[in-house]
């Protein structure tokens, strides 16, 4: 008996159509899963937008930790450019010079070994953590200065400490007991070796300023063996010494307290 051709062909058609439907459904589900996965990856890679408060907290943390994450050579550069004005030189153009770093002291606490007794009292009251210091000379080795950085917990503490040290002052005289009449601040750093005489100086200028959580202090004076006369009696020396000291101190402050790049974070909530 001959089988009906149409009866034999119907089941195969239904089977093929079923398999095709299953394949299409599987493809759609696969594409949907792939799309979901790619969306998740994209979310992970997208930068997270911190609130203004969160961003400020992160930036403050980065700035306040630089004294520990940067090397001493990064904080205190080997050379610093400074300028003598045309007016000071009585010339038509200014003179560009370089200050040279001649030594870096070991990190110290906030006691009188690194800063004056009055400064130590103020800084300890504001929560001082450490003091960093280095010594520089001018291009002619006529002037020498010590720049110091006191690490405070916050910018407000640094500002309060600076106010407690008083305004910048000059040495007005050398008293019988050898104490200069200067504002409280950093103690000079003296080093041994063949050039020890370069570092044996008396403070003639003393000043401090706050930059972020750091209190930057400097003390400058003559580097040679000239008589210890008040620098204010020598306008040229005062101008040159001040330009040297301010340039070095501001360079150090800029390295420590520079504003970092805005923080970014991948998109997951737990990043």
C-alpha positions in Angstrom: 0.0 0.0 0.0 1.3 3.4 -1.0 1.5 6.0 1.7 -0.1 9.4 1.2 2.7 11.8 0.3 1.0 14.7 2.0 0.5 12.8 5.2 4.2 11.9 5.3 5.4 15.5 4.7 3.4 17.3 7.4 5.3 16.2 10.5 8.7 17.2 9.1 7.5 20.7 8.3 6.1 21.1 11.8 9.4 19.9 13.3 11.5 22.3 11.2 9.3 25.2 12.1 9.6 24.4 15.8 13.3 24.2 15.7 13.5 27.6 13.9 11.2 29.2 16.5 13.4 27.8 19.4 16.5 29.1 17.6 15.0 32.6 17.1 13.9 32.7 20.8 17.4 31.6 21.9 19.0 34.3 19.7 16.7 37.0 21.0 17.4 35.9 24.6 21.1 35.8 23.9 21.2 39.2 22.4 19.2 40.5 25.3 21.7 39.0 27.7 24.6 40.4 25.8 23.0 43.8 25.8 22.5 43.6 29.5 26.1 42.5 30.0 27.5 45.4 27.9 25.3 47.9 29.7 26.8 46.6 33.0 30.3 46.9 31.6 29.5 50.4 30.3 28.3 51.4 33.7 31.4 50.1 35.3 33.6 52.1 32.9 31.6 55.4 33.2 33.1 57.9 35.6 31.2 58.4 38.8 30.2 62.0 39.6 31.1 62.8 43.2 29.2 65.5 45.0 31.0 68.8 45.6 31.5 67.9 49.2 32.9 64.4 48.4 35.2 65.8 45.8 36.5 68.4 48.2 37.1 65.7 50.8 39.1 63.6 48.4 41.2 66.6 47.2 41.9 67.6 50.8 43.1 64.1 51.7 45.4 64.0 48.7 46.9 67.4 49.6 47.3 66.6 53.3 49.1 63.4 52.5 51.7 64.8 50.1 54.3 65.4 52.7 54.4 61.7 53.2 53.9 60.5 49.6 56.4 63.0 48.0 60.2 62.5 48.4 62.2 65.2 50.1 63.8 66.1 46.8 60.3 66.7 45.3 59.2 68.9 48.2 62.4 70.9 48.2 63.6 71.3 44.6 67.3 71.3 43.8 67.1 74.8 42.3 64.5 77.6 42.4 64.3 80.5 40.0 63.9 84.0 41.4 64.3 87.5 40.1 65.9 90.8 41.2 63.8 93.7 40.0 65.1 96.4 37.7 64.3 98.9 40.3 66.4 97.1 42.9 69.3 96.9 40.4 68.9 100.5 39.3 68.8 99.1 35.8 66.5 98.9 32.8 65.8 95.2 33.1 65.4 92.6 35.9 67.9 89.8 36.5 66.9 86.2 36.6 68.9 84.0 39.0 68.7 80.5 40.6 68.7 79.6 44.3 70.5 76.3 45.0 69.6 73.8 47.7 72.5 72.9 49.8 71.0 70.5 52.3 67.8 68.9 53.6 67.4 68.2 57.3 65.8 65.1 58.7 62.1 65.2 59.4 61.6 66.4 63.0 58.8 66.9 65.5 57.3 70.2 66.4 59.8 71.0 69.2 62.4 73.7 69.7 65.1 71.8 67.7 63.4 72.8 64.4 61.4 75.9 65.4 61.6 78.6 68.0 60.1 78.1 71.4 57.2 80.5 70.7 56.5 78.8 67.4 56.6 75.3 69.0 54.0 76.4 71.6 51.6 77.7 68.9 52.1 74.7 66.5 51.6 72.1 69.2 48.4 73.8 70.2 47.1 73.5 66.6 48.0 69.9 66.3 51.3 70.1 64.4 52.4 66.6 63.2 55.9 67.2 61.8 58.4 69.8 60.6 60.4 69.6 57.3 63.3 71.8 56.6 65.9 72.6 53.9 68.6 75.2 53.3 69.3 77.2 50.1 71.8 79.8 49.1 71.5 82.5 46.5 73.3 82.6 43.1 76.3 84.5 44.6 76.3 82.6 47.9 75.9 85.9 49.7 72.6 85.0 51.4 71.3 81.8 52.9 67.9 80.8 54.0 66.1 77.9 55.7 62.6 77.1 54.6 60.5 75.0 56.9 57.1 73.3 56.5 55.0 72.5 59.5 52.3 69.9 58.8 48.9 70.7 60.4 45.7 68.6 60.4 43.6 71.1 58.4 43.8 74.4 56.5 42.0 76.1 59.4 44.7 74.9 61.8 47.5 76.2 59.6 45.8 79.6 59.3 45.4 79.8 63.0 49.0 78.8 63.6 50.2 81.5 61.2 48.1 84.1 63.0 49.7 83.0 66.3 53.2 83.5 65.0 52.6 87.1 64.2 53.5 89.3 61.2 56.8 89.1 59.2 59.6 91.0 60.9 63.2 92.0 60.3 66.1 91.8 62.8 66.4 95.3 64.3 69.5 94.6 66.3 71.6 91.9 67.9 71.1 91.9 71.6 73.8 91.1 74.2 72.3 87.6 74.7 72.5 86.9 70.9 68.7 86.8 70.3 67.4 88.5 67.2 64.2 90.5 67.5 62.3 88.5 65.0 58.9 86.9 64.7 58.7 83.3 65.9 59.4 80.7 63.2 61.8 78.1 61.8 65.2 77.6 63.2 68.1 77.8 60.7 69.6 74.5 59.6 73.4 74.2 59.9 75.4 71.5 58.2 79.0 70.3 58.6 81.5 69.7 55.9 83.9 71.9 53.8 81.2 74.5 53.3 80.0 74.7 56.9 80.7 78.4 57.1 78.0 79.0 54.4 75.3 77.8 56.8 76.5 79.6 60.0 74.2 82.6 59.8 71.9 84.7 61.9 68.3 85.2 61.0 67.7 88.6 59.5 64.2 88.0 58.0 61.5 85.8 59.4 58.1 85.2 57.9 55.4 82.5 57.6 52.2 81.9 55.6 49.6 79.2 55.5 49.0 77.2 52.3 46.4 74.5 52.7 47.2 72.3 55.8 50.8 73.5 55.7 52.5 76.4 57.5 55.4 77.5 55.4 58.1 79.4 57.3 61.4 80.9 56.3 64.4 82.6 57.9 67.1 84.3 55.8 70.4 86.0 56.6 73.9 86.8 55.4 76.0 83.8 54.4 79.4 85.4 54.7 81.4 86.8 57.6 80.3 90.4 57.3 79.3 92.3 60.5 75.9 91.3 61.8 74.1 94.5 61.0 70.3 94.7 60.5 69.5 93.9 56.9 67.0 96.8 56.8 70.0 99.2 56.8 71.0 97.7 53.4 68.1 98.2 50.9 69.8 96.1 48.2 70.5 93.1 50.5 67.0 93.3 51.9 65.5 93.2 48.4 67.7 90.4 47.2 67.3 88.4 50.4 63.5 88.8 50.4 63.2 87.9 46.7 65.3 84.7 47.3 63.4 83.7 50.4 59.9 84.3 49.1 60.5 82.5 45.8 61.9 79.4 47.5 59.1 79.3 50.1 56.4 79.8 47.5 57.9 77.1 45.3 57.8 74.6 48.2 54.2 75.6 49.1 53.0 75.2 45.5 54.4 71.7 45.3 52.7 70.6 48.5 49.3 72.4 48.2 48.7 72.4 44.4 45.1 71.5 43.7 44.9 67.9 42.3 42.9 66.8 39.3 39.2 66.2 39.9 38.7 62.7 41.3 37.0 60.0 39.1 35.7 56.6 40.1 34.2 53.7 38.1 30.5 53.5 38.3 29.9 50.7 40.8 28.5 52.0 44.1 31.3 50.3 46.1 34.2 51.7 44.2 
